[in-house]
């Protein structure tokens, strides 16, 4: 009976806590909506003609992003302000590309939304100018029916995407939030990750910008890790740097249990589509086990790499000699920093070339993302594993 009462008390506590959280969130959402509506009303009554003749500006509290919208139709700009301000964006609007360029030179914007067809300087010319002046600003094309093909072609000059008018508030809000996610993802990927030592006092980080180095696990130059069990067996898996550099692993080709392997010989392979990277063994010995759980739960490799994400076990025959070639704990941190710099430098150089190629071929965002993954696999293989281990080179 006591157990039942305790259980009911716990359930009631969680239900009340959940309802309270929902009520507070609803209250906060209502407060933000009211504040944004007031900002919209206030902003439209302020005079910014000293910056640009047609400029109207609405700034909100803690904006998701700063947007400059350009269109020669005031009704379209009215829609942009009303929809995006209520979505939590700060919005400037002007009616000419020339005014937009003046503002881009003076202010920091995250996005420029521009109409394609405008008198004088059109959206394509504005896109070129913005990407020349401020390559960090993402440009989105506003297009009408019949000009979608022209809008797509602007992606060759650096436009991120296009939105078709007329649009509903939900459509524009969802589209802009999606663009923001893509922008944040791109910015995050352009930041080289930092290294942290995982100890009893420092938890493992799941951020793509943090490389975890467990204090008690050995790592190889090819970025596999080696954990020595109390029985003397060695568990081997992929280190955090490899996992966060090689996104979207689709399959693992395991070694044959019971087979012998020498240090430096192929141990296991990762596959993604037609591309395969073969990782050499960090130790000499007999394969005593493989983690077939990964066949069904591949996500364990990334979620719990040093606990449940091991790939195979080796019974080493030259352990003391071969451990000398591996790194462990704090001693590995300077080495990791050098590895990251090397990888990041090569990847950044190729990404810049890919950006030009992407514009030249007008890749869709999905195609560009896939190409970026292929590029990371290619650079990682060439830098750390060796091109002789790639079965299908990325073209």
NUTIMI-253941 format. One record per residue (C-alpha): residue number from 0; x, y, z. Coordinates in Angstrom, 1 decimal. Example, Ala and Ser with C-alpha at 12.3 -4.5 7.8 and 13.67 -1.06 7.14 Angstrom:
<atoms>
+-----+--------+--------+--------+
:   i :     c1 :     c2 :     c3 :
+-----+--------+--------+--------+
:   0 :   12.3 :   -4.5 :    7.8 :
:   1 :   13.7 :   -1.1 :    7.1 :
+-----+--------+--------+--------+
</atoms>
This chain:
<atoms>
+-----+--------+--------+--------+
:   i :     c1 :     c2 :     c3 :
+-----+--------+--------+--------+
:   0 :    0.0 :    0.0 :    0.0 :
:   1 :    2.8 :    2.4 :    0.9 :
:   2 :    4.5 :    1.6 :   -2.4 :
:   3 :    1.3 :    2.5 :   -4.3 :
:   4 :    0.9 :    5.8 :   -2.4 :
:   5 :    4.6 :    6.7 :   -3.1 :
:   6 :    4.1 :    5.8 :   -6.8 :
:   7 :    1.0 :    7.9 :   -7.1 :
:   8 :    2.7 :   10.8 :   -5.3 :
:   9 :    5.6 :   10.7 :   -7.8 :
:  10 :    3.2 :   10.5 :  -10.8 :
:  11 :    1.1 :   13.5 :   -9.5 :
:  12 :    4.3 :   15.4 :   -8.9 :
:  13 :    5.5 :   14.9 :  -12.5 :
:  14 :    2.1 :   15.7 :  -13.9 :
:  15 :    1.8 :   18.9 :  -11.9 :
:  16 :    5.4 :   19.8 :  -12.9 :
:  17 :    4.7 :   19.2 :  -16.6 :
:  18 :    1.4 :   21.3 :  -16.5 :
:  19 :    3.2 :   24.1 :  -14.7 :
:  20 :    6.0 :   24.1 :  -17.3 :
:  21 :    3.5 :   24.2 :  -20.1 :
:  22 :    1.6 :   27.0 :  -18.5 :
:  23 :    4.8 :   29.0 :  -18.0 :
:  24 :    5.9 :   28.4 :  -21.5 :
:  25 :    2.4 :   29.5 :  -22.8 :
:  26 :    2.6 :   32.6 :  -20.7 :
:  27 :    6.1 :   33.4 :  -22.0 :
:  28 :    5.1 :   32.8 :  -25.6 :
:  29 :    2.2 :   35.2 :  -25.1 :
:  30 :    4.5 :   37.8 :  -23.6 :
:  31 :    6.9 :   37.5 :  -26.5 :
:  32 :    4.1 :   37.8 :  -29.0 :
:  33 :    2.7 :   40.9 :  -27.4 :
:  34 :    6.2 :   42.4 :  -27.1 :
:  35 :    6.9 :   41.7 :  -30.8 :
:  36 :    3.5 :   43.2 :  -31.9 :
:  37 :    4.3 :   46.3 :  -29.9 :
:  38 :    7.8 :   46.5 :  -31.5 :
:  39 :    6.2 :   46.2 :  -34.9 :
:  40 :    3.8 :   49.1 :  -34.1 :
:  41 :    6.6 :   51.2 :  -32.6 :
:  42 :    9.1 :   50.5 :  -35.4 :
:  43 :    6.7 :   51.6 :  -38.1 :
:  44 :    6.2 :   55.0 :  -36.5 :
:  45 :   10.0 :   55.8 :  -36.3 :
:  46 :   11.8 :   57.8 :  -38.9 :
:  47 :   14.9 :   56.1 :  -40.5 :
:  48 :   15.0 :   58.1 :  -43.7 :
:  49 :   18.5 :   59.5 :  -42.7 :
:  50 :   19.8 :   55.9 :  -43.5 :
:  51 :   17.6 :   55.1 :  -46.5 :
:  52 :   14.5 :   56.9 :  -47.9 :
:  53 :   12.2 :   53.9 :  -47.9 :
:  54 :   13.7 :   52.2 :  -44.8 :
:  55 :   11.4 :   50.7 :  -42.2 :
:  56 :   12.9 :   49.0 :  -39.2 :
:  57 :   11.5 :   46.7 :  -36.5 :
:  58 :   13.8 :   45.4 :  -33.8 :
:  59 :   12.7 :   42.7 :  -31.3 :
:  60 :   14.1 :   41.4 :  -28.1 :
:  61 :   16.8 :   38.7 :  -28.5 :
:  62 :   16.1 :   38.3 :  -32.3 :
:  63 :   16.8 :   34.9 :  -33.9 :
:  64 :   18.5 :   36.8 :  -36.7 :
:  65 :   18.7 :   40.2 :  -38.5 :
:  66 :   17.0 :   40.3 :  -41.9 :
:  67 :   17.1 :   42.9 :  -44.6 :
:  68 :   14.2 :   42.5 :  -47.1 :
:  69 :   14.2 :   44.3 :  -50.5 :
:  70 :   11.2 :   44.5 :  -52.8 :
:  71 :    9.7 :   47.3 :  -55.0 :
:  72 :    6.2 :   46.2 :  -53.8 :
:  73 :    5.4 :   47.8 :  -50.4 :
:  74 :    2.7 :   45.3 :  -49.8 :
:  75 :    5.2 :   42.4 :  -50.0 :
:  76 :    7.5 :   44.2 :  -47.5 :
:  77 :    4.5 :   44.8 :  -45.2 :
:  78 :    3.9 :   41.0 :  -45.2 :
:  79 :    7.6 :   40.3 :  -44.5 :
:  80 :    7.7 :   42.6 :  -41.5 :
:  81 :    4.4 :   41.4 :  -39.9 :
:  82 :    5.2 :   37.7 :  -40.4 :
:  83 :    8.9 :   37.6 :  -39.6 :
:  84 :    8.8 :   40.0 :  -36.6 :
:  85 :    6.1 :   37.8 :  -35.0 :
:  86 :    8.4 :   34.9 :  -35.7 :
:  87 :   11.1 :   36.6 :  -33.6 :
:  88 :   13.3 :   38.2 :  -36.3 :
:  89 :   14.5 :   41.8 :  -36.5 :
:  90 :   13.6 :   43.1 :  -39.9 :
:  91 :   14.7 :   46.1 :  -42.0 :
:  92 :   12.9 :   46.7 :  -45.3 :
:  93 :   13.7 :   48.9 :  -48.3 :
:  94 :   12.3 :   49.3 :  -51.8 :
:  95 :   15.5 :   49.5 :  -53.9 :
:  96 :   18.6 :   47.5 :  -54.3 :
:  97 :   20.7 :   50.6 :  -54.1 :
:  98 :   19.4 :   51.4 :  -50.6 :
:  99 :   20.0 :   47.8 :  -49.6 :
: 100 :   23.7 :   48.0 :  -50.6 :
: 101 :   24.1 :   51.2 :  -48.5 :
: 102 :   22.6 :   49.4 :  -45.5 :
: 103 :   24.7 :   46.3 :  -46.1 :
: 104 :   27.9 :   48.4 :  -45.9 :
: 105 :   26.9 :   49.9 :  -42.6 :
: 106 :   25.0 :   47.2 :  -40.7 :
: 107 :   25.4 :   43.5 :  -39.8 :
: 108 :   22.7 :   41.3 :  -41.3 :
: 109 :   22.4 :   37.6 :  -41.3 :
: 110 :   20.1 :   37.5 :  -44.3 :
: 111 :   19.2 :   39.6 :  -47.3 :
: 112 :   15.8 :   38.6 :  -48.9 :
: 113 :   15.6 :   40.3 :  -52.3 :
: 114 :   13.0 :   40.3 :  -55.0 :
: 115 :   14.3 :   39.0 :  -58.4 :
: 116 :   12.6 :   41.5 :  -60.7 :
: 117 :   13.1 :   45.1 :  -59.7 :
: 118 :   13.6 :   48.3 :  -61.7 :
: 119 :   17.2 :   49.5 :  -62.0 :
: 120 :   19.4 :   46.9 :  -60.1 :
: 121 :   17.7 :   43.6 :  -60.0 :
: 122 :   17.9 :   40.8 :  -57.5 :
: 123 :   20.7 :   38.9 :  -59.4 :
: 124 :   22.9 :   42.0 :  -59.5 :
: 125 :   22.2 :   42.6 :  -55.8 :
: 126 :   23.1 :   39.1 :  -54.9 :
: 127 :   26.5 :   39.4 :  -56.6 :
: 128 :   27.1 :   42.7 :  -54.9 :
: 129 :   26.1 :   41.5 :  -51.4 :
: 130 :   28.3 :   38.3 :  -51.7 :
: 131 :   31.2 :   40.5 :  -52.9 :
: 132 :   30.8 :   43.0 :  -50.1 :
: 133 :   29.8 :   40.6 :  -47.3 :
: 134 :   30.3 :   36.9 :  -48.1 :
: 135 :   29.1 :   36.1 :  -44.6 :
: 136 :   25.5 :   37.3 :  -45.4 :
: 137 :   23.1 :   34.7 :  -46.7 :
: 138 :   21.0 :   35.9 :  -49.7 :
: 139 :   17.5 :   34.5 :  -50.3 :
: 140 :   15.7 :   35.3 :  -53.6 :
: 141 :   12.0 :   36.3 :  -53.6 :
: 142 :   10.4 :   35.1 :  -56.8 :
: 143 :    7.0 :   35.0 :  -58.4 :
: 144 :    5.4 :   32.4 :  -60.6 :
: 145 :    7.3 :   32.0 :  -63.9 :
: 146 :   10.6 :   33.2 :  -62.6 :
: 147 :   11.6 :   30.2 :  -60.5 :
: 148 :   14.2 :   29.0 :  -63.1 :
: 149 :   15.8 :   32.5 :  -63.0 :
: 150 :   15.8 :   32.4 :  -59.2 :
: 151 :   17.5 :   29.0 :  -59.1 :
: 152 :   20.2 :   30.3 :  -61.4 :
: 153 :   21.1 :   33.0 :  -58.9 :
: 154 :   22.4 :   30.2 :  -56.7 :
: 155 :   25.4 :   30.2 :  -59.0 :
: 156 :   26.2 :   33.6 :  -57.7 :
: 157 :   25.9 :   32.7 :  -54.0 :
: 158 :   22.1 :   32.8 :  -53.2 :
: 159 :   21.2 :   30.3 :  -50.5 :
: 160 :   17.7 :   29.5 :  -51.7 :
: 161 :   14.5 :   31.1 :  -53.0 :
: 162 :   11.0 :   31.7 :  -51.7 :
: 163 :    8.0 :   31.9 :  -54.0 :
: 164 :    5.3 :   34.6 :  -53.6 :
: 165 :    2.5 :   34.7 :  -52.7 :
: 166 :    3.1 :   32.9 :  -49.5 :
: 167 :    1.2 :   32.3 :  -46.3 :
: 168 :    2.5 :   33.4 :  -42.9 :
: 169 :    3.1 :   29.7 :  -42.0 :
: 170 :    5.0 :   29.1 :  -45.2 :
: 171 :    7.3 :   32.1 :  -44.9 :
: 172 :    7.9 :   31.5 :  -41.2 :
: 173 :    8.7 :   27.8 :  -41.7 :
: 174 :   11.0 :   28.6 :  -44.7 :
: 175 :   12.9 :   31.3 :  -42.8 :
: 176 :   13.4 :   29.2 :  -39.8 :
: 177 :   14.7 :   26.4 :  -42.0 :
: 178 :   17.1 :   28.9 :  -43.6 :
: 179 :   18.3 :   29.9 :  -40.1 :
: 180 :   19.0 :   26.3 :  -39.2 :
: 181 :   21.0 :   25.8 :  -42.4 :
: 182 :   23.0 :   29.0 :  -41.7 :
: 183 :   23.8 :   28.0 :  -38.1 :
: 184 :   24.8 :   24.6 :  -39.2 :
: 185 :   27.1 :   26.0 :  -41.8 :
: 186 :   28.7 :   28.5 :  -39.3 :
: 187 :   29.2 :   25.7 :  -36.8 :
: 188 :   30.9 :   23.5 :  -39.4 :
: 189 :   33.2 :   26.4 :  -40.3 :
: 190 :   34.5 :   26.6 :  -36.8 :
: 191 :   37.4 :   24.2 :  -36.1 :
: 192 :   36.6 :   21.9 :  -33.1 :
: 193 :   38.4 :   22.2 :  -29.8 :
: 194 :   39.8 :   19.3 :  -27.8 :
: 195 :   38.9 :   18.3 :  -24.3 :
: 196 :   40.1 :   15.6 :  -22.0 :
: 197 :   37.3 :   13.5 :  -20.5 :
: 198 :   37.9 :   12.8 :  -16.8 :
: 199 :   35.8 :   12.1 :  -13.7 :
: 200 :   35.3 :   15.9 :  -13.5 :
: 201 :   34.7 :   16.6 :  -17.2 :
: 202 :   31.8 :   15.0 :  -19.0 :
: 203 :   31.8 :   13.8 :  -22.6 :
: 204 :   30.5 :   16.5 :  -25.0 :
: 205 :   28.1 :   15.7 :  -27.8 :
: 206 :   28.8 :   19.0 :  -29.6 :
: 207 :   30.3 :   18.6 :  -33.1 :
: 208 :   32.7 :   21.4 :  -32.1 :
: 209 :   34.2 :   19.4 :  -29.2 :
: 210 :   36.5 :   16.4 :  -29.7 :
: 211 :   36.5 :   14.2 :  -26.6 :
: 212 :   39.7 :   12.5 :  -25.6 :
: 213 :   39.1 :   10.0 :  -22.8 :
: 214 :   41.9 :   10.0 :  -20.2 :
: 215 :   42.4 :    6.3 :  -19.9 :
: 216 :   42.1 :    5.1 :  -23.6 :
: 217 :   44.9 :    4.9 :  -26.2 :
: 218 :   44.5 :    6.4 :  -29.6 :
: 219 :   46.3 :    5.5 :  -32.9 :
: 220 :   47.6 :    7.8 :  -35.7 :
: 221 :   44.7 :    6.6 :  -37.8 :
: 222 :   42.2 :    7.7 :  -35.2 :
: 223 :   41.1 :    4.4 :  -33.8 :
: 224 :   41.0 :    3.9 :  -30.0 :
: 225 :   42.3 :    1.0 :  -27.9 :
: 226 :   41.0 :    0.1 :  -24.5 :
: 227 :   42.8 :   -2.6 :  -22.6 :
: 228 :   40.5 :   -4.9 :  -20.5 :
: 229 :   41.5 :   -6.6 :  -17.3 :
: 230 :   41.9 :   -9.9 :  -19.2 :
: 231 :   44.5 :   -8.3 :  -21.5 :
: 232 :   42.1 :   -8.2 :  -24.5 :
: 233 :   42.0 :   -4.9 :  -26.4 :
: 234 :   38.8 :   -3.3 :  -27.6 :
: 235 :   39.1 :   -1.2 :  -30.7 :
: 236 :   36.8 :    1.5 :  -32.1 :
: 237 :   36.7 :    4.9 :  -33.8 :
: 238 :   37.9 :    7.9 :  -31.9 :
: 239 :   35.6 :   11.0 :  -31.5 :
: 240 :   37.5 :   13.0 :  -34.1 :
: 241 :   36.9 :   10.3 :  -36.7 :
: 242 :   33.2 :   10.0 :  -35.8 :
: 243 :   32.6 :   13.8 :  -35.9 :
: 244 :   34.5 :   14.2 :  -39.2 :
: 245 :   32.9 :   11.2 :  -40.9 :
: 246 :   29.2 :   11.9 :  -40.6 :
: 247 :   26.5 :    9.6 :  -42.0 :
: 248 :   28.3 :    6.3 :  -41.6 :
: 249 :   26.0 :    3.7 :  -43.2 :
: 250 :   27.7 :    0.4 :  -42.6 :
: 251 :   30.7 :   -1.3 :  -41.0 :
: 252 :   32.6 :   -4.2 :  -42.5 :
: 253 :   33.9 :   -6.3 :  -39.6 :
: 254 :   37.0 :   -8.5 :  -39.4 :
: 255 :   36.5 :  -12.2 :  -39.3 :
: 256 :   36.4 :  -13.6 :  -35.7 :
: 257 :   39.3 :  -15.9 :  -35.1 :
: 258 :   41.5 :  -14.4 :  -37.8 :
: 259 :   45.0 :  -13.1 :  -37.2 :
: 260 :   45.9 :   -9.5 :  -38.0 :
: 261 :   49.2 :   -7.6 :  -38.0 :
: 262 :   49.6 :   -4.0 :  -37.0 :
: 263 :   49.0 :   -1.8 :  -40.0 :
: 264 :   46.9 :   -4.4 :  -41.9 :
: 265 :   43.3 :   -3.6 :  -42.7 :
: 266 :   41.1 :   -4.3 :  -39.7 :
: 267 :   37.6 :   -2.9 :  -40.5 :
: 268 :   36.0 :   -0.6 :  -43.1 :
: 269 :   33.3 :    2.1 :  -43.0 :
: 270 :   30.9 :    2.5 :  -45.8 :
: 271 :   28.8 :    5.4 :  -47.1 :
: 272 :   27.2 :    4.8 :  -50.5 :
: 273 :   30.0 :    3.9 :  -52.9 :
: 274 :   32.7 :    5.2 :  -50.7 :
: 275 :   34.6 :    3.0 :  -48.3 :
: 276 :   37.4 :    3.8 :  -45.8 :
: 277 :   39.5 :    0.9 :  -44.5 :
: 278 :   41.2 :    1.4 :  -41.1 :
: 279 :   44.4 :   -0.4 :  -40.2 :
: 280 :   44.8 :   -2.3 :  -37.0 :
: 281 :   46.7 :   -0.5 :  -34.3 :
: 282 :   47.8 :   -3.9 :  -32.8 :
: 283 :   49.0 :   -7.4 :  -33.8 :
: 284 :   47.0 :  -10.3 :  -32.6 :
: 285 :   44.0 :  -12.5 :  -32.9 :
: 286 :   40.4 :  -11.2 :  -33.5 :
: 287 :   38.5 :  -12.6 :  -30.5 :
: 288 :   35.2 :  -10.7 :  -30.9 :
: 289 :   33.2 :   -8.4 :  -33.1 :
: 290 :   30.4 :   -6.1 :  -32.0 :
: 291 :   27.6 :   -7.3 :  -34.2 :
: 292 :   25.2 :   -5.1 :  -32.1 :
: 293 :   26.3 :   -2.3 :  -34.4 :
: 294 :   24.7 :   -4.1 :  -37.4 :
: 295 :   21.3 :   -3.4 :  -35.9 :
: 296 :   22.1 :   -0.3 :  -33.7 :
: 297 :   24.8 :    1.6 :  -35.7 :
: 298 :   24.0 :    4.7 :  -33.7 :
: 299 :   25.8 :    3.2 :  -30.7 :
: 300 :   29.1 :    4.1 :  -32.5 :
: 301 :   28.3 :    7.8 :  -32.2 :
: 302 :   26.2 :    7.9 :  -29.0 :
: 303 :   28.4 :    5.7 :  -26.8 :
: 304 :   31.7 :    5.3 :  -28.8 :
: 305 :   33.9 :    4.4 :  -25.8 :
: 306 :   31.5 :    2.1 :  -24.0 :
: 307 :   29.1 :    0.3 :  -26.4 :
: 308 :   30.5 :    1.5 :  -29.8 :
: 309 :   33.6 :   -0.7 :  -29.9 :
: 310 :   34.0 :   -2.5 :  -33.2 :
: 311 :   36.2 :   -5.6 :  -32.4 :
: 312 :   38.4 :   -7.2 :  -29.8 :
: 313 :   42.0 :   -8.3 :  -30.3 :
: 314 :   44.1 :  -10.6 :  -28.2 :
: 315 :   47.4 :   -8.8 :  -28.7 :
: 316 :   50.7 :  -10.6 :  -29.0 :
: 317 :   53.1 :   -7.6 :  -29.0 :
: 318 :   51.2 :   -5.3 :  -26.7 :
: 319 :   54.0 :   -3.6 :  -24.8 :
: 320 :   56.0 :   -2.9 :  -28.0 :
: 321 :   53.0 :   -1.6 :  -30.0 :
: 322 :   51.5 :    0.6 :  -27.2 :
: 323 :   54.6 :    2.7 :  -27.4 :
: 324 :   53.3 :    4.0 :  -30.8 :
: 325 :   50.0 :    5.0 :  -29.4 :
: 326 :   49.0 :    8.1 :  -27.4 :
: 327 :   47.0 :    8.4 :  -24.2 :
: 328 :   45.3 :   11.0 :  -22.0 :
: 329 :   46.7 :   14.5 :  -21.7 :
: 330 :   49.8 :   13.6 :  -23.7 :
: 331 :   47.5 :   13.2 :  -26.7 :
: 332 :   46.0 :   16.7 :  -26.6 :
: 333 :   48.7 :   18.6 :  -28.5 :
: 334 :   48.8 :   15.9 :  -31.1 :
: 335 :   45.0 :   16.1 :  -31.6 :
: 336 :   45.2 :   19.9 :  -32.0 :
: 337 :   47.8 :   19.4 :  -34.8 :
: 338 :   45.7 :   16.8 :  -36.4 :
: 339 :   42.6 :   19.0 :  -36.4 :
: 340 :   44.5 :   22.0 :  -37.8 :
: 341 :   45.9 :   19.8 :  -40.7 :
: 342 :   42.5 :   18.3 :  -41.5 :
: 343 :   40.7 :   21.6 :  -41.2 :
: 344 :   43.2 :   23.4 :  -43.4 :
: 345 :   42.8 :   20.9 :  -46.2 :
: 346 :   39.0 :   20.7 :  -45.8 :
: 347 :   38.6 :   24.5 :  -45.8 :
: 348 :   40.7 :   24.9 :  -49.0 :
: 349 :   38.7 :   22.3 :  -50.8 :
: 350 :   35.4 :   23.7 :  -49.5 :
: 351 :   36.2 :   27.1 :  -51.0 :
: 352 :   36.8 :   25.4 :  -54.4 :
: 353 :   33.6 :   23.4 :  -53.9 :
: 354 :   31.7 :   26.7 :  -53.2 :
: 355 :   32.7 :   28.0 :  -56.6 :
: 356 :   31.7 :   24.6 :  -58.2 :
: 357 :   28.4 :   24.7 :  -56.4 :
: 358 :   27.6 :   28.1 :  -57.8 :
: 359 :   28.7 :   27.1 :  -61.3 :
: 360 :   26.5 :   24.0 :  -61.3 :
: 361 :   23.6 :   25.5 :  -59.2 :
: 362 :   23.5 :   22.7 :  -56.8 :
: 363 :   20.4 :   22.3 :  -54.6 :
: 364 :   20.9 :   22.5 :  -50.8 :
: 365 :   20.5 :   18.7 :  -50.6 :
: 366 :   23.1 :   18.1 :  -53.3 :
: 367 :   25.5 :   20.6 :  -51.7 :
: 368 :   25.1 :   18.8 :  -48.3 :
: 369 :   25.8 :   15.4 :  -49.9 :
: 370 :   28.8 :   16.8 :  -51.7 :
: 371 :   30.1 :   18.2 :  -48.4 :
: 372 :   29.9 :   14.8 :  -46.8 :
: 373 :   31.8 :   13.2 :  -49.7 :
: 374 :   34.4 :   15.9 :  -49.4 :
: 375 :   34.9 :   15.2 :  -45.6 :
: 376 :   35.3 :   11.5 :  -46.2 :
: 377 :   37.8 :   12.1 :  -49.0 :
: 378 :   39.9 :   14.5 :  -47.0 :
: 379 :   39.9 :   12.3 :  -43.9 :
: 380 :   40.9 :    9.2 :  -46.0 :
: 381 :   43.7 :   11.0 :  -47.8 :
: 382 :   45.0 :   12.7 :  -44.6 :
: 383 :   44.9 :   10.0 :  -42.0 :
: 384 :   44.0 :    6.6 :  -43.5 :
: 385 :   45.8 :    6.8 :  -46.9 :
: 386 :   44.2 :    7.0 :  -50.3 :
: 387 :   45.3 :    3.4 :  -50.9 :
: 388 :   42.6 :    2.4 :  -48.4 :
: 389 :   39.7 :    4.0 :  -50.3 :
: 390 :   37.8 :    1.6 :  -52.5 :
: 391 :   35.9 :    4.3 :  -54.2 :
: 392 :   37.5 :    7.7 :  -54.5 :
: 393 :   35.3 :   10.7 :  -54.4 :
: 394 :   35.1 :   12.3 :  -57.8 :
+-----+--------+--------+--------+
</atoms>
